[in-house]
Amino acid sequence: MRAGADPGRFPARLRARAALLACLLVAAGARAAALPAPVPPPFFPPARAAEVRDLVRAGTPELAWTVLRREEPTALHPRAWSLWVRLAVPLLDGLDRPRRILALLAAPPADASATLDAWVVRARARAFLDLGATRSARALLRVWLWTNPPAVADLD
């Protein structure tokens, strides 16, 4: 200790370093707080799809559904949702869960393709038929057929 230095105080050099470190930590904290929350990936991993198919082939559809449910993308990503739902619906159909299928397909993405729309309507109609709700299935198909007439080329 130097002569004339206060024994309760740190040297000026150490105080300056501590102040700099504190400023850096505060700046890093503010920067981390400004980062946006992580967004789910806009795709359904193909490796997961293969894993789900392998689990179904191995005779464990419940486990496959658990794995698939963890990877459910949001409806904000129509392509990922489309791939995911095309795996989920046949799996749920095999597990005899038509109510879950109807709940899953109740709100498809708004900007889904016409092909996906047709697929969703058919899957919902099948689920209604599995529940014995033939009137609901007919009403759904009637509305869809009258609002989406086939092209002339499709009739040939």
Backbone bond lengths (Angstrom), bond angles and torsions (degrees), N, CA, C in turn:
res aa  C-N    CA-C-N  psi(-1)  N-CA   C-N-CA  omega(-1)  CA-C   N-CA-C  phi
1 M - - - 1.438 - - 1.518 108.06 -
2 R 1.291 113.68 140.27 1.458 118.73 -179.58 1.519 110.66 -77.69
3 A 1.287 111.83 158.64 1.465 116.88 178.10 1.516 109.00 -71.52
4 G 1.289 117.54 133.78 1.453 123.10 177.38 1.522 113.60 85.32
5 A 1.363 118.77 0.53 1.463 120.99 179.75 1.516 109.20 -84.39
6 D 1.306 115.60 145.51 1.466 121.46 179.25 1.522 108.41 -77.21
7 P 1.350 118.60 123.92 1.460 120.12 -177.00 1.534 113.18 -66.59
8 G 1.340 120.76 -19.27 1.459 122.61 -178.46 1.514 113.81 -90.18
9 R 1.315 119.42 -3.35 1.458 122.46 -177.15 1.523 110.79 -110.87
10 F 1.311 115.69 149.84 1.463 121.32 175.29 1.522 109.02 -82.39
11 P 1.322 117.79 155.57 1.465 120.27 177.23 1.534 109.87 -61.22
12 A 1.323 117.18 152.73 1.472 122.99 -177.04 1.520 111.37 -59.21
13 R 1.288 117.12 -37.43 1.465 121.35 179.89 1.531 111.41 -62.29
14 L 1.320 116.41 -43.20 1.465 121.71 179.62 1.536 110.31 -69.04
15 R 1.331 116.64 -38.45 1.467 120.02 177.62 1.521 110.92 -63.58
16 A 1.324 118.23 -39.31 1.468 121.65 179.26 1.519 110.62 -65.31
17 R 1.318 117.24 -40.97 1.472 120.73 178.69 1.525 110.98 -66.94
18 A 1.294 117.04 -40.35 1.468 120.91 178.95 1.525 110.30 -64.57
19 A 1.334 117.05 -39.96 1.466 120.74 178.29 1.521 110.87 -65.00
20 L 1.335 117.14 -41.14 1.464 121.37 177.97 1.522 111.00 -63.73
21 L 1.326 116.15 -43.17 1.465 120.82 178.64 1.530 110.34 -62.42
22 A 1.336 116.99 -42.32 1.462 120.55 178.94 1.534 111.13 -62.40
23 C 1.332 117.08 -41.47 1.472 120.87 178.22 1.519 111.00 -63.02
24 L 1.326 117.08 -42.23 1.463 121.03 179.59 1.525 111.13 -64.41
25 L 1.330 116.61 -41.21 1.464 120.01 179.34 1.528 111.51 -65.37
26 V 1.328 116.35 -41.34 1.466 119.79 178.17 1.528 110.28 -64.47
27 A 1.323 117.34 -42.96 1.464 121.07 179.51 1.522 111.06 -64.33
28 A 1.334 116.75 -41.07 1.467 120.26 179.07 1.521 110.78 -65.67
29 G 1.325 117.19 -38.25 1.466 120.80 178.05 1.517 111.46 -65.37
30 A 1.314 117.31 -42.03 1.468 120.92 178.82 1.516 110.48 -66.10
31 R 1.314 116.10 -37.59 1.469 120.43 179.12 1.523 110.67 -66.89
32 A 1.336 116.57 -41.37 1.464 120.42 179.17 1.524 110.87 -66.74
33 A 1.333 116.70 -35.97 1.462 119.89 179.57 1.527 111.19 -69.31
34 A 1.330 117.01 -26.24 1.459 120.63 -178.53 1.523 112.78 -81.52
35 L 1.337 118.20 -13.18 1.461 120.98 -179.80 1.520 109.70 -69.49
36 P 1.329 118.52 141.67 1.464 120.02 179.08 1.521 110.69 -72.10
37 A 1.318 115.12 159.35 1.460 120.76 177.74 1.524 109.30 -65.76
38 P 1.326 118.04 149.08 1.460 119.64 -179.72 1.530 111.17 -63.78
39 V 1.304 116.09 139.95 1.463 122.90 -179.14 1.526 107.93 -103.06
40 P 1.342 118.16 138.24 1.459 118.67 177.97 1.526 110.20 -60.81
41 P 1.314 116.75 149.55 1.463 118.96 -177.70 1.524 111.37 -62.37
42 P 1.337 117.35 145.74 1.460 120.26 -177.02 1.530 113.17 -81.63
43 F 1.307 117.88 17.97 1.451 120.27 -178.83 1.515 109.59 -141.87
44 F 1.301 115.67 158.94 1.455 121.85 174.34 1.514 106.73 -99.80
45 P 1.335 118.75 119.04 1.467 120.62 -174.10 1.527 112.56 -60.16
46 P 1.333 118.41 126.26 1.471 121.15 179.14 1.524 112.36 -59.58
47 A 1.314 117.24 -31.15 1.469 119.66 178.72 1.523 110.34 -63.39
48 R 1.336 116.48 -37.26 1.468 119.95 178.05 1.531 110.56 -67.41
49 A 1.323 117.16 -38.98 1.463 120.14 178.32 1.519 110.43 -61.20
50 A 1.332 116.45 -43.19 1.472 120.41 178.19 1.521 110.41 -64.47
51 E 1.324 116.41 -39.12 1.466 120.05 179.23 1.527 110.84 -63.63
52 V 1.331 116.51 -42.18 1.467 120.79 179.33 1.520 110.29 -63.60
53 R 1.338 117.11 -44.97 1.473 120.32 178.80 1.527 111.36 -61.36
54 D 1.334 116.61 -40.40 1.472 120.42 178.55 1.526 111.47 -64.57
55 L 1.333 116.85 -38.94 1.467 119.96 178.48 1.523 111.68 -65.78
56 V 1.336 116.25 -38.11 1.469 119.43 177.95 1.525 109.70 -66.59
57 R 1.336 117.13 -43.91 1.470 120.87 178.61 1.526 111.55 -62.29
58 A 1.329 116.33 -31.61 1.467 120.77 -179.01 1.526 111.67 -79.13
59 G 1.328 117.28 -4.17 1.459 120.42 176.72 1.523 114.20 89.43
60 T 1.318 117.33 22.66 1.460 120.50 178.96 1.534 110.60 -123.38
61 P 1.330 117.43 66.84 1.463 119.60 -177.41 1.532 113.48 -66.02
62 E 1.322 118.47 -31.05 1.472 120.65 178.04 1.526 110.60 -63.66
63 L 1.329 116.29 -42.96 1.460 120.68 177.63 1.526 110.20 -66.13
64 A 1.325 116.26 -39.09 1.465 120.34 177.85 1.528 110.01 -61.67
65 W 1.335 117.49 -41.36 1.458 120.73 179.27 1.535 110.41 -65.14
66 T 1.329 117.50 -38.74 1.465 120.97 177.98 1.525 110.75 -62.14
67 V 1.322 116.68 -44.69 1.471 121.03 178.92 1.526 110.03 -64.72
68 L 1.315 116.31 -44.19 1.465 120.97 -177.82 1.528 111.46 -66.00
69 R 1.309 116.84 -39.76 1.467 121.27 -178.63 1.531 111.52 -63.41
70 R 1.328 116.69 -33.74 1.474 120.29 178.71 1.524 112.10 -66.44
71 E 1.324 117.32 -24.55 1.466 121.86 -176.08 1.520 113.54 -99.99
72 E 1.341 117.71 13.29 1.468 119.78 -175.58 1.527 111.42 -62.67
73 P 1.325 116.92 120.07 1.469 119.47 177.61 1.524 110.06 -80.51
74 T 1.303 115.89 165.33 1.456 119.89 178.45 1.528 109.14 -81.08
75 A 1.301 115.26 163.03 1.470 119.71 178.14 1.529 111.14 -72.10
76 L 1.337 117.01 -4.25 1.462 119.79 177.27 1.521 111.53 -70.53
77 H 1.303 116.31 -17.78 1.460 121.76 -179.64 1.533 108.26 -116.24
78 P 1.337 118.55 86.35 1.461 121.33 -172.89 1.527 113.92 -58.58
79 R 1.319 117.76 -38.09 1.466 119.47 -178.70 1.526 110.99 -66.49
80 A 1.317 116.61 -45.00 1.465 120.57 178.91 1.525 110.23 -65.42
81 W 1.332 116.52 -41.50 1.458 119.97 179.14 1.523 110.34 -63.21
82 S 1.326 116.87 -40.27 1.463 121.82 179.58 1.523 111.02 -61.00
83 L 1.320 116.68 -48.09 1.467 119.99 179.11 1.524 111.04 -62.27
84 W 1.323 115.83 -42.14 1.459 120.41 -177.90 1.529 111.15 -66.07
85 V 1.337 116.53 -45.63 1.460 119.61 -175.82 1.530 111.44 -69.47
86 R 1.337 117.31 -29.38 1.464 119.59 177.33 1.523 112.22 -70.32
87 L 1.319 117.47 -18.47 1.467 121.18 171.06 1.523 110.60 -88.02
88 A 1.333 115.84 -39.34 1.463 120.46 -173.31 1.525 113.24 -70.02
89 V 1.332 117.65 -42.54 1.468 119.93 -174.47 1.535 112.40 -64.35
90 P 1.344 120.34 -48.45 1.460 118.07 176.91 1.536 112.81 -62.31
91 L 1.320 116.09 -34.13 1.460 119.75 177.97 1.529 110.51 -65.33
92 L 1.328 116.89 -45.84 1.460 120.55 178.10 1.523 111.66 -67.10
93 D 1.317 116.49 -32.79 1.461 120.32 176.27 1.529 110.07 -63.51
94 G 1.331 116.18 -41.98 1.461 120.27 176.72 1.520 112.69 -65.98
95 L 1.315 117.05 -29.29 1.470 121.70 177.96 1.531 111.85 -85.56
96 D 1.353 116.66 1.04 1.457 123.37 179.58 1.530 111.35 58.10
97 R 1.334 115.07 57.09 1.463 121.28 179.20 1.532 110.79 -126.85
98 P 1.349 116.80 67.52 1.470 119.15 -177.99 1.526 113.76 -65.21
99 R 1.322 117.99 -31.91 1.476 119.55 178.67 1.532 110.68 -65.27
100 R 1.310 116.82 -38.37 1.468 120.67 178.16 1.531 110.00 -67.15
101 I 1.331 116.80 -36.75 1.471 120.44 177.11 1.526 109.84 -62.60
102 L 1.331 116.70 -45.53 1.465 120.07 -179.97 1.530 111.04 -62.73
103 A 1.325 116.57 -40.17 1.468 119.56 178.50 1.525 111.01 -65.91
104 L 1.316 116.09 -39.48 1.467 121.35 -179.04 1.533 111.65 -66.21
105 L 1.320 116.22 -37.73 1.470 120.71 -176.31 1.519 113.56 -95.80
106 A 1.317 117.14 8.21 1.465 120.48 -177.36 1.526 112.02 -64.99
107 A 1.322 117.93 -34.60 1.470 120.57 -176.70 1.521 110.76 -134.88
108 P 1.341 117.21 77.50 1.469 118.59 176.10 1.523 110.23 -69.40
109 P 1.322 118.07 163.33 1.466 120.44 179.48 1.528 111.41 -57.02
110 A 1.304 116.08 143.53 1.472 121.25 -177.66 1.519 112.27 -64.57
111 D 1.315 117.37 -34.80 1.470 119.84 -177.59 1.533 112.06 -99.97
112 A 1.331 116.47 35.56 1.458 120.85 177.99 1.527 109.82 -73.42
113 S 1.302 116.17 155.69 1.464 121.10 -179.60 1.527 110.51 -72.55
114 A 1.312 115.59 163.78 1.466 120.62 178.41 1.526 110.63 -65.10
115 T 1.333 116.69 -34.09 1.461 120.78 178.10 1.517 110.33 -63.97
116 L 1.324 116.79 -43.58 1.467 120.23 178.84 1.525 110.12 -66.94
117 D 1.328 117.31 -39.16 1.467 119.84 177.64 1.528 110.95 -58.20
118 A 1.316 116.89 -45.89 1.466 120.92 179.18 1.521 110.75 -62.93
119 W 1.312 116.78 -41.23 1.467 121.57 -180.00 1.526 110.25 -63.74
120 V 1.336 116.95 -42.65 1.469 121.73 179.76 1.529 110.30 -64.05
121 V 1.323 117.33 -42.95 1.470 120.30 179.94 1.529 110.04 -62.48
122 R 1.329 116.98 -44.53 1.473 119.49 178.90 1.528 111.43 -63.31
123 A 1.330 117.40 -41.84 1.468 120.55 -179.94 1.529 110.90 -65.87
124 R 1.327 116.33 -39.93 1.471 119.19 178.10 1.529 110.51 -66.25
125 A 1.330 117.55 -41.27 1.466 120.73 179.03 1.526 110.63 -62.18
126 R 1.342 117.14 -43.27 1.479 120.29 176.95 1.526 111.13 -60.60
127 A 1.344 117.13 -40.50 1.466 120.35 179.64 1.529 110.68 -65.28
128 F 1.333 116.38 -40.64 1.465 119.07 176.14 1.523 110.64 -61.69
129 L 1.326 116.72 -42.38 1.467 119.97 179.11 1.528 111.12 -64.51
130 D 1.326 117.39 -38.12 1.472 120.18 177.26 1.524 111.84 -63.07
131 L 1.326 115.91 -30.53 1.463 120.15 177.99 1.529 112.15 -83.57
132 G 1.332 116.94 -6.34 1.455 120.97 -177.88 1.522 112.96 83.14
133 A 1.320 117.25 13.10 1.467 121.99 -179.30 1.526 109.08 -94.66
134 T 1.337 115.66 71.58 1.461 120.20 -175.71 1.535 112.17 -66.11
135 R 1.330 116.77 -36.00 1.468 119.11 179.42 1.525 111.01 -63.63
136 S 1.321 117.06 -40.90 1.471 120.31 179.13 1.521 110.47 -64.93
137 A 1.334 116.08 -40.52 1.469 120.04 179.11 1.529 110.34 -63.94
138 R 1.345 116.44 -45.82 1.465 119.93 178.93 1.517 111.68 -62.23
139 A 1.334 117.15 -43.26 1.467 120.60 -179.30 1.523 110.65 -62.93
140 L 1.312 116.87 -42.05 1.466 120.94 178.94 1.524 110.92 -62.63
141 L 1.327 116.19 -47.38 1.459 119.99 -179.36 1.527 111.91 -68.07
142 R 1.325 117.19 -37.23 1.463 120.31 179.34 1.527 110.33 -62.05
143 V 1.331 116.68 -47.50 1.466 120.53 179.58 1.520 109.84 -61.94
144 W 1.316 116.88 -44.67 1.465 119.89 -177.37 1.534 111.19 -65.35
145 L 1.339 117.03 -42.77 1.465 120.00 -179.13 1.529 111.99 -65.64
146 W 1.318 117.57 -38.51 1.454 119.48 -178.29 1.519 112.76 -78.07
147 T 1.322 118.24 -21.93 1.466 119.40 178.28 1.524 111.53 -94.49
148 N 1.323 117.89 -13.00 1.472 122.41 179.71 1.521 109.76 -129.70
149 P 1.341 118.95 69.49 1.459 119.75 -177.94 1.524 109.86 -65.78
150 P 1.329 116.68 147.32 1.476 119.39 179.64 1.527 110.62 -68.06
151 A 1.301 115.07 151.64 1.468 120.28 177.01 1.526 108.37 -71.14
152 V 1.308 117.06 158.31 1.464 121.84 179.98 1.530 110.41 -61.14
153 A 1.320 117.39 -36.36 1.461 121.21 179.42 1.525 111.46 -64.27
154 D 1.368 117.15 -29.99 1.470 121.24 -179.56 1.526 111.60 -72.84
155 L 1.324 117.53 -20.36 1.459 121.20 -176.85 1.526 112.77 -82.49
156 D 1.307 117.04 -17.80 1.471 120.06 -178.86 1.506 112.49 -75.98
